[in-house]
Amino acid sequence: MQVYTQIADFKKLPNAIVTQGTFDGVHAGHKKILSRLSERALALKGESVVLTFFPHPRMVLFPHDENIKLINTLEENIKLLSETGIQHLIVLEFTPAIASLTALQLVRDILVNAIGTRHFIIGYDHRFGHNRAGSYENLKEFSEIYDFTLEKVGEVEINDITVSSTKIRRALLQGDIETATDYLQHRFTLRGIVTEGNKLGRTLGFPTANFSIQEKYKIIPADGVYAVQVIINEMQYGGMLNIGNRPTIGGLTRVLEVNIFNFEADIYGELIEVAFIKRIRHEQKFASIEELQKQLFMDRNTVNELLISRG
C-alpha cells in the first residue's frame, strides 16, 4: 500500500476506484466497504484508493473539546488499512480550508480532478463537504456531471445492532471489551512508552510496567483490571493490566500499569503494545495492602484461565 500525505504527491489515475471516510477503528462496517472496494477494483481493472483525513474533523472544528477521543491513532489506522489489501491511501491534513470545501468542490477538485475517480463507494450514512451537507442524492447528481459510477454499501449488524465507531467508543468507555472486539473484528490496543513507577507492585510479587500514551486523543477504556496480551519487540506475553487511580494506596492520578507474566527484563523507555481481551473486575479500594495482594493472586488465576481459553 502506498501512503500519500499531500494530494500533489498523488499521480492522478486513469481508473481510480475510491472510497472516503475517517475509518476510525477500521471496524466491521469499514471492512465491508474496503472489501467491496478491492472487489470492484479487480473487476473494473482499476486501482483501489482510500481518501481519509487527519486530524479527525471534530478535533479541528472543536479544538477545545477534550472529550473527543479516537479508537485508533493515525499510525494504528494506517496499519489496519494496509492489512485490508488496498493499493493507495491518501491521508490529507484536515484544515479549516478543507472544512470549508463544499460538497461540489470536494468531489470536483479532489475526487475527480486530483484522484481520477471512476467508481465511488460510500457507506450507508456517508456525509461530506462543508457542514456535512453533501448527501447520497448530491453524489448521484455529481456522478452524472463528472462521469463516475456510484455505489452505496449497507450497514453491518452484529446481534441486531448496527456497528459504528461511536458504539465502539461507548463500549470501551464502559469497559465492555468483548462488544468492542466483536464490532472491531480485531482486538483494541494501546501503545505506549514504559515509564518509572513507584515499584509497589514488586513488593507484592506483581511487578508492573507503567506506560504512557503519547497521543492525548487516544481513547482509554474504563477503569478496572483487564486480561491482556503484551507485545514487546514482536514477542507476545500474557498479562493483567490495571487502569485507574489505585485507591488502596491513595493514588491521585490515573495510571496504566501492566503485570507481564513470565517476564523480567528491564524495558524502561521501550515501546509496548497491549491488546485487550476482557475486563475481569472494576477497580476497587481494599481495606489493606494484604487484601489487595490476595485479590491480585485471584486476578492472575482468572486472567491465566482466560488466556488459555481465548488462545
Secondary structure, 3 states (H helix, E strand, C coil): CEEECCHHHCCCCCCEEEEECCCCCCCHHHHHHHHHHHHHHHHCCCEEEEEEEECCHHHHHCCCCCCCCECCCHHHHHHHHHCCCCCEEEEEECCHHHHCCCHHHHHHHHHHHHHCEEEEEEECCCCECHHHCECHHHHHHHHHHHCCEEEEECCCEECCEECCHHHHHHHHHCCCHHHHHHHHCCCCEEEEEEECCCCHHHHCCCCCEEEECCCCCECCCCCEEEEEEEEECCEEEEEEEEEECCHHHCCCCCEEEEEECCCCCCCCCCEEEEEEEEEEECCCCCCCHHHHHHHHHHHHHHHHHHHHHHC
